[in-house]
Amino acid sequence: MRWTIRPPFARVALRRSAVRYADHEWDVVPGAWLEGGRFACERPGCPTSSCHPAVDGWERRAIVDPSTVERWWQRRAHAVLLATGHAFDVLEVPNSLGGRVLAAARMHAGVLGPGRLQVRGPVAATPVGRWMFLVRPGDPLRPDLENSLDVVRHGHGSWVPAPPTRLPEGAVRWVVPPEEVAWSLPDSYAVQRMIVDSLFTHLDRVPHLPRQLSTARRAA
């Protein structure tokens, strides 16, 4: 017999995670719930079938009150969405780049020792190959990343799906759980610096790459 995880078990797991995020003052938004291969919500005529907030005016309704968050998940297995630009921003990159950045951050922390220029923070991954680095809010992208197709910054007015939200392709998961770093957030520019180094170091190693791309970091 084949077993699958279905409500209410999925709903309970999502609710517990949403409450835990709210307990740490991360702004939580209820997302649409997954039905088959698309997301559904209670808004009449909603044309959005991908992951999206389930409530109108979601920016105003993002909340850190655990009791309110718990009530949202009483009836539905809502996706757990986290509003960015308040407690944290998110730097979203492809998983190949994310793996290099995380390796660099671990090495950097090992060299400097605990408490010295904290560059490690929570990191989540989607099943479609995107890694999300949670960083301190407020800093825009560096000029040398603004036009990069590999890097997306989520700040005010944006949101990201949080574990254990399920997408049609699979579940969002933690690569570095918040507990592993004591819910601390690294400096955004420190992480961006590692993204730049990882991105252009990789380009330097690609054969037959136009020289102007591989030297862009030096000109920045």
ZIWO-V872810 format. One line per field, one symbol per residue. phi: phi as a letter, one per 30 degrees, with the letter a starting at -180 (. if undefined). burial: b if it has 9 or more other ideal C-beta (glycine too) atoms within 8 Angstrom, else e. Layout:
phi: ???
burial: ???
//
This chain:
phi: .ccbdbedddddddddddddddecicdcbdcdcdbicbcbbcdeidddcddadcbdhdddcdbcddddeddecdcbdddcccdcjcdacbccbddddeddddddddddddddidicheccbdbcbcdciccbcdbddjcddeedcecdddbbccbeibabdcececcedkcdbddbdeddchidcddddddddddedddddddddddideddddcddddd
burial: eeeeeeeeebbebbbebbbebbebebbbbbbbbbeeebbebeeeeeeeeebbbbeeebeeebbbebeebbebbeebbbbbbbbbbbebbbbbbbbebbbbbbebbbebbeeeeeeeebbbbbbbbbbeebbbbbbbbebeebebbeeeeebebbbeebbbbbbbbbbeeebbebbbebeebeeebbbbebbbbbbbbbbbbbbeeeeebeeeebebbeee
//
